């Protein structure tokens, strides 16, 4: 399967997104995510599929594919010429219609229509002439969209606007051509409906755009100028500016103080302080030197470096974050499913209500004109967009703020699921601790110190465990043993065999016991970190020290303040785990666990109540995937990152309370939005049906209803969540 990412123009409401989703589903696409608020369409397609057919199908539905990204290749179509054409935006359409509508509305100003300067406006032929341009522009958008949606079997909200405006216009035309203009003149109603809905659509677009604020900030950081280093014929260094999109892996660049890092790279020369707030939310500059990596989008606050490009395009950290957030925004959490089901039948239901309103009013009032106005008011006041926008707007803001803070959600469901979390399980090493170890002591019982260190280094150099990495850095040597075979047994340690057939083990006390038949004869001292054994003989042991993360205590205290139970689940020795739990105030300790035992425990916890797990190592990966929500730190092993649904950037354990708070408040915002969307329609439609609302005022209120949702969602940017 191949990932396809498109930008699609023309989606006006959630019904449009459902249209595209159903079409792609019928064509056999998988993992379809359509976000009408941003225009992003993502799906998995067969590698051999030609996308031209799909593009044509989406075009036939009434939408336009304006940008595509397939696999590692991006094709961004320059459609600025489309945007500069008149009548291509709601704002342009509004300003065209506004002067005509304003003139038509002057008769509503007391005394003005009796003025000799404005009395001509009351002429029905003049009013028809003023309305026709507005009606043509309105139908070129609403009518075209409505027809295509009806043809596709899923009418959208533009059907209601088109029918309402057309009913008022045709009714007025009938009066003009039958000599009954005084009784049938509602030209201003038709023009006002169209003009105000254009204004409402523009306000809605602007409001939705504000929900993408943080993501847009990240996107703007992707295209900058870079100082590329090249060499002339005399091998002299030359520096010239290029766009970062022109850089390739391996290129050399110069980055100076005050400049933005143009792309992911590795420092070859120099030292700098770099602000990575755009990625991590942490504004305190970090010191970087040779061999350290710089993330594109971060800013050099002090110093100058020469660096080598390590990733471009979709492979950069920033692109990965943006794509992950976009995909998560396209997810439909459980709260959206009810709104989607209602949206699918909403338009036909409103049409039925409008018809019933017209017939009942005509019978009761015995007058055609007020009956028609009531039915038109029902059509224009109804707003399916509110139901469709309720969840995506809140999700977009929640994910955007999370990304800005240094929290990445793989899907929107995880954001919502946080509200249910009752307990959090922590791994110990690298999660509650910094992972920065030092060798605090060692003892060799057999042979010489140099030989002991050589054996240990030769074993541990093949491990990615933080303790192994510490030993490797301190005891590095060129004189190594070349093993016949070696493997890392998860949760146990390193097991190797040399060319003579001797078996070596470097692991915990429990691992040593598990791998030997007469281990009890070796030692009863289980207080050391690494035991080294050759042919069932204990060669020695090593102690390392790890510091607790400074933010760990505050995180545990916060969880307790929210009545969330904390559990320490580790493969480390029980005595060390209990010591840490006592320092941090963790409720329960489960120590000396293998990866399989960890997995079983997490499965048991998750079955009992919603459980989050925070881990970072290879041995945590299965448990992270099994938890209700798996949370990984971004400096964790790649398999742990891939197994988690939530990633905390840059030593981000401190961001765990924010992640939990954002999840709960995003869900609260979704509930508020859905309540408003349903309550608005439940109240507004009957009010219009009983004649308490004019079509003109109804069109204005309908446009404002979406803005209310967007404003409520945008509050998440500044709302206190912890």
N, C-alpha and C positions, 0 to 999 in steps of 0.2 A: 504493500500500500504506500501511496505517496501523499504527503501533506500538501494541500492546496489552500492558498489564502488569497481571497479576492476582496476588492473594495467595490461595493455596488451602490449606485445612486438611484434615487427614486422611491426609497422606502419611506412611507409617511406614517405608518402605525404598525402595531404588532401584527395585524392581519397580513400586512405585506411580508413580514418576516416568516409567518406561518406558510404563506404561499410558496416562498422560495424553499423553505425547509421541506415541505411536502413534495415539491417538484424534484429536488435533489434526492430525496428518499426513494421516490419512484424510479429514479435512474440508477439506483443501487449504491449510492454514496454512503459512507459510514462516518460516524462521529461528527455529525453535522452541527455546526454552531452558527446561528444567524443573529446578529445584534443590530436591530434596526436603528438604535440610537446612534451608533457609530458607522454603520454601513459595512461592517466587517462580516465576511462570510468565510467560514473555514470548514473543510471537510477532508476526509481521506478518500482517495480514488485509486483505482487500479493503475499500476505504473504505465501500462500500454494505452490507457485511455487518452483520446484526443479531446481536449476541453472545448473545442469550437462548437460542438453540438450542445454542450451545456450552456455556453454563453448565449447561443442563439435561443435556447429554450427560456433562459432568464429574460432575454430581450423581448421575447414573445409574451412573457408575463407582464411586461410593462416597465421593466427596470433596465439599468445599464451597467455593465461591468466596465469600470473605468481603470482598474489597476489589478494586476495579478501577480501572485508570487507562488511559484511551484517548485518544490524541492529546494535547492540551493540557489535557484536563479530567480531574479526579480525582474519584472517587466512593468515599469511604472509609466503608464501612458500620460503624456502631458495633455491635460484637458483644460488648461487655463483658457483656451479659446472658447470652450463651452461656457465657462463661468463668466466670461466677459460679454457674451451675447445678451442682449436685452431680454427681459422676461424669463431669465434662466434661474432667478432666485426669488424667494417669496418677498423679500424687501423691495426688489425692483417692481414686481407685480403690484405690491401695495401702493408704492408711490405713483405708479401710473394710474391706478384706479382712484386714488384718494381725491384729486381735484374734482373729478366728475361726481363722486359720491357726496363731497362737501356741498357742491352746488345743489344737488338733489335734496339735501337735508335742510336747506335754508328755509323751506316752508314750515319747518317745525319750530323755527325761532319766532316767538310771538311778535306780531306787528311787522316783521321784515318782509313777508310775502305780499303785504299790502303796499309796500313801497313801490314807487314808479320805476325804481332802478332794478327791482327784483321780481316784479309781477310777471314778467315774461317767462320766468322759470316755471310758473304754474301751468303753462301750456303743455298739454299732454304730449304733443309731438316733440317739443323741446326735451321733455323728460325722457321720452323714448330714445331720442338722439344721444342724450347724455348716458343712458344706460347701456346702449348697444356695445360701445367699446369695452365697458367693464364686463359685460356678459360674455363677449367673445374671448377676452383674456381669461376670465374665470373658467369657461368651459374648455378652453385649450389645455387647462391643467386639470381641473376637477372632473370635467366630463370625460376627457381621455382616460384618466386614471380610473374613473368609475366604470367605464365600459370594459376596459381590460380586466378589471377585477371580477366583474360579472361574468365575462367570457371564461375566466378561469375557475368559476364556481365558488369563489370566496369573496363576496362583496366587501369593500373597505369603507372607511368613514366618508370618503369623497362621494360615494353614492348618495349619502344623506344630503350633503351640501349641494350636489348637482341637482337632485330632485327638488329640494327646497327652493333654490334660486330660480330654477326653471319654472316651477309652479307659479311663483310670484310674477315672473317676467311674462309668461304666456297669458296669465290671467289679465295682466295689464294690457297686453297686446290685443286681447279680445275686446277689452273696453274701448281701446282707441279705434279699432276697425269696425266696431258696431255702433259707434256714436254714443257710448255710455261711459265715457272716460271718467266722469266725476265719481261714479260708483265703483269703478274697477282700477283706479290708479294706485298701483303699488310698485312702481318702478324703483323708488328709493329703497324698498325692502329687498328687492333682488340685488341691487348694487351694493347695499350695505352688508348683506350677508357675505357676498364674495369678498369685499374689501376687508371686513373685520376678520374673516377667517384667514385671509392672507397675512394680516397683522398677527393674528394668534399663532399661525404656523411659524412666522419669523421669530416671535418671542419664544416659542417652544424650541426651535432650533438653537437659539442663543442660550437658552437655559440648559439644554442638553449638552451643548458644547462646554458649558462651565463645569459639568460633572466629569468631563475628561481632562480637567485642568492639569492635574499632576502627571498624567500619562503624556499629555502634549508637551510638558516641560522636558520629559525624558526624550521624547522623539526629536525635539528641536536640538538637543545636544548631540544628535548623531551626525549632523552634517556641519563640519567646521573646516577651517584651513589648517594645514600641517606644514611644518618646516622639514622638507625631505633632504636627506644628506646623500649626495652623489659624488663621484670622483671623475675628474677630467682626464685628458690623455697623459698629463704629467703626474697623475695620482694625487692631485691636490683636492682637498675637500671643498665641495661647492654646496651651498644651501639655497634652495629655491622653494617658494610656496606652491602647494598643490592642495586640492580638495581631498579630504580623508577618504572619500569614496574611490579615489584613484590609487590608493596604497594597496600593496600586496604583501602577503606574509613573507617576512625576511627583509623587507625594506628597512632602512635606517632613518630615524627621525630625531630632530632636536626639539626639546621642549624646555621653555624658559619660564622663569617666575612670572606668575600672573596669567599664564596661558592655560587653556583647557587641554587635557590629554585627548588627542584627536581620535585615538583608537587603542584597543588593547595591545599592550607591548610589555617588553621585559627590559629593565635597565641594564645597559652595558657599561656605562661610565657616569659617575656623578652621584650626588645625594640630594634628595628633595624632601620637603614636607608637602603632603598632598591632602586636600580636603575631598573626601569621598561621600559627602552628604547626599549627593544626587542618587547614590546607590544605596547607602546604608542609613541615611537620616542622621548620622553622627557628624557634627560639624568640627569636632576637634581634629586638627591636622595630624596625619600619621607620618612617621619618619620612614622613608624608603631609600634603599641603597642598591648596589650591584646585585643582579640576579633576582631582585624583587619585581613583582608584576605591578603594572599600573592599569587601572580600569578606564577605558574610554568614557569621557563625560565627567570625570573627576577634574579638580583644578589644582594646579601647582601653586602653593602659597609662598614658597621660598625655595630657591635653588635652581640649578639647571642640570639636565641629564641628556645623554644620548641613549636612545633605546631602539630595540628591534621589534617590528610589528609581529605579533603572535597570532592574531585572529582578525578576520574581516567579515563584513556582511552579517549574515544571520548567526555566525559563530561567536560574535562578541558577547560579552556579559550583558551589555546594555540592550542589545537586540533580543537576547534570550529573555530578559526581564519583560520587555515590552510585549513580545509575542506571548509569553506565559500569561501576562495580565489580560491581553486581548482574548486569548482562548478562554480564560476563566470568566471574562465578562460575557462571552457567548454561551456559557453554561446556563441551564435552566434549573435553579434550585427548586425544591418541592413547593415552596410558596407560590411559584409562578404557574404551576400546573393548573390550578383552579381558574386563575385569570385567563389562561390560554383557552381553556374549554369554554368559558363564557364568551370570550372575544369571538370565537368561531361562529357563535350563533347570535351574536349581539345585533349585527346590522339587520338580518332578516326579522329579528324580534322587534326592533325599532320601527321598521317599515310597517309591520303588522299593527303596532301601537298607533302609529301615525294615521293609518287607514281607519282604524276603529275610532280614533279621536275625531277624524273628519266626518265619518258617517253619524256617530252619536251626537256630535255638536250640531250638525245640520238638522237632525231630527228634533233635538231638544230646542235649539234656538230658532229653527225654521228660517235660517239665513245662511246663504252660501259663503259670503265673504268672511265673517268671523270664524266659521268652521274651517275654511281653508287656512286662515292665518294661524289658528291653533295647531293644525296638523303640520304646517311649515315650522312653527316654533318647536314642536316635538322633534322634527328632523334635525334642526340645527343645534339644539341644546344638547342632544345626545353626544357622548364623547367616549368611544371605545379606546381612544388613545390613552386615556387616563389609566385604564386597567392594564394596557400593554406596557406603559411606561413605569408603572409603580415599582416593579422589581428591578428592571435593568438600570434605572437611574440610581437607586440606592446601591446596587451592586457595583456600578461603575465608580461611584464616589468611595465606597468602602475599599475596593481593590486599589484605587488610585492613591488614597491616603496610606494604605498599607505599603505599597511599593515605595512611596516617598519615605516612609519610616524605616524601610529595610526589612519588610515582611512580604514574602511572595507566597501567594495561594495558587496552587495548581488548578483549582476549580472553585466555582462559586458555592458549591454545596458545602465545602469545608468551612467557608466563611460563615454560613448559616448554622452549621452543625455545632459550632463552638458554644452556642447558647445552651446546649444540653450537657456539656462536659461536667462530670461529677468528681472525677479523680484524674490526676496527672502522674504518670510514671516516668521517673528519670533514670537514665543510665548514669554511671558515675564518671568514669574516666573520659575527659574531653567534653563532657556535658556540664556537670556541676563543677568540674575542675577545669583549669586552663589548658591542660594537655601539655604544658611546658614542664618537663621533668628534669631533674638532675640526679646523677648517680650519687646517692648519699652514703653508700657503703657496700663492700663486697668481701667475700672470703673464699679463697680457693683451698681445698682440702687435699688435692692431689696434684703433683707436678709443680710447675713454675707459674708465676703470675702472667708472664707474656704469653705462654701457651694457653692458659685459661682464657685470657682476653681474646686471643685469636679464635678459639673455638666458639666463644659467645658471639663475636662479630660475624663469623662465617655463617652462623645460624640465623641471627637476627637481621642480617642485611636483606633477607628475603621477605621480611614482614613489614606491613604498613601500620602496625600497632604503635601508638604514641610512645609506649615504654621502649619498644624495640628501636624506634627512631632515635630516642635519646641515647641509648647505649651505643648505637652505631656512630653517632656524631662524636661521642667522647672517646670511643675505643677504636676509631677507624684505623685500619692498617692495610698495607698492600699485600702482606703475607697472609693469604686466606686458604682455607681448605676447599677443594673442588669436590663437591658431593656427587655420589653416584645417583642419588635421588633425594629430594627434599620437598616437604609440603607443610603448609600451615593448616593445622586442624582447628577450625573455628571454636573458640572457647577453651581450647586446650593449650596450644602453643606450637612451636616448630619441632618437627620430627624429621630427622635426616639419617642417611646411611652413607658411610664413606666407601671408598673403593675396596677396602678390606672386609667390608660387611659389618663393620661396627655401627651400632645404633646409638644416635645422639638425640637428646631431648633438651629443649629449653622452654620451660613453661612454669605455670603456677604449681603450688603444692598439690592441689587437687588434680591437675592434669598429670602430674608425675605419678600420683597414686593410680590414676586410671590407666596409665600406660605400662605399669610394672606389676609383676605378680608378687614380688616380695618387697614392696615399697616400704612397709612398716619398719624394715630393718635399716633403712637408709637414714631417716631422721624423723623425730617427732616434733621438730620445730617448724611450725607453719606460719611464722611471722614475717617471712621474706617474700619479695615480689617475684623473683625469677630463680628457679632451681635448674642447675645444669647437670645432666646425667649422661654417662657413657657406659654402655653395656651393664645396666643395672647398678652402676656405681656412682655415687654422688660426688661430682667434681667440685662443687661449690655453689654459692648463692649470691644474689645481687639485690640490693635495696635501692629503691628510687623514691624520691619525694615529689609530690604534685601539689600545687597550691589550689585552694578553692577559689572559684571565680568570685570577685568582690561583690557582684550583683546577685549572687545565688541566694543569700539570706533574705534580701528584700523580695525576691520573686516568690520564695516559699511563704513568707509572711503575707504577701498579697493574696496568694491562693487560699491560705487559711482564712483570711478576712472575707473571702467569698464562699466560705464553707466548702471548699474543694479539697478533697483528701489527697495527700502526697505520699508517693511510694518510691523507694529507692530499689531498683532492680538491677543487680550487677553480677558480673562474673568474678568480681574481686572477693578477697577473703572477708569473712563475716565480721571480724574484729575491726577492720579498717572501715567497712561500710557503716557499722554501728557508731564508730567514732565520728564519722562525717554526719550521719543522721542526727546525732546528739548536738553537734555544733550548729546545724541548720534548722533543727526543729522538724525534721521529716517524720511523718506519722508511722510508717511501716518500712521495715528493711527486709528484703529478700536477696540474699547473697549467694555467691558461689554457684551461679546458674550457667549452664551451657546455652548456646543459641537455641537449641530445641526446647529447653526448659523455659527460656525467656518467651519463646513463641507460644508455648502452651499456657503460660501465665497470662500473657496479654490476651489470648483468646478467651480465657476464663474471665478476666476482668471485663473485657468488652461485652461479653455475653450477659454479665450481671448488670452493668451500667455503662453509659457512654464514657469512654476512656481515651485520654490523649497520652501519647508517649513521646518523650524527647530523647533522642539518641544521636550518635554520630559515627559509630564504627561499622565495619563490615558485619560483625556479629549482631548488630542491632537491626540490620535491614529487614529480615523476615518479620520481626516484631513490629517495626514501624509500619509495614504494609498491612499487618493484621489489626492494628489498633483502630478505634473509631476515627481518630485523627492522628497521623504520624507527623511529628515535627522534627526537622533536622536543622543543624547549624550548617551554614554554607561552606565552612572549612572542613566539614565532615568528609568521609570517604564518598566517592562518586556513587557507589551503589546505595549508600544510606540516603544521599540527596535524592536519587531517583525513586527510592521507595517511599519517601515522605510526601504528604499532601501539602505541608507548609514548610517553608524554608526561612530561617532567621539569618539575615545577612550579618557579616562582620562581627563575630563573637556576640551574636544577638540574643543571648539568653535574656538580657534585660528587656527585650521587646516582647517577651512572652505575655506579660500582663496586657500590653497594648493590643496584641493579636486577639486575646480572649475578649477584651473590651470592645474592639472593633467588630468582632463577630456578633456579639450580643446587641450592640447598638445598631448595626446594619440590619439585623433581623427586626429590631424594634421599628426602624425607619420603614422597612418593607411593610410591616403591619399597619403603620400609620398611613402610608401611601395607599395601600389596598382599601383601608377603611374609607379614606377620602374618595377614592375612585368609585367605589360601590355606593357610598352614601350620596355622592354628588348626583349620580345617575338616578338613584332611587327617588331622590327628592325633586331633582330638576325636571324630569320627564313628566311626572304628574302635575307639577306646577304649570308647565307649558300646556299640557292637555286641557287644564281647566281655565285656560285663557288669562292666567295671571302674569304671563310673560310674553312680550312681543318678540317676533322673529329677530329683529335688530338687536335687542338686548341679549337675546339668547345666543346669537353668534358671538358677541363679545365675551359673555360668561364662559362659553365653550372654549374659546381660545385661552382664557385665563386659567381654566381648570388644570391644564397641563403644566402651566408655569408654577402653580402652587406646589405640585408634586416635585418639580425640579428644585425649587427653592428649599423645600423641606429636606430633600436629599443632599443638597449642597451644604446644609448645616453640619453634615458629618465631617466636613473638612476642618471645622473649628471646634466641634463639640468635644467636651471632655469625656473620654471613654473609660478612664481608670480612676 
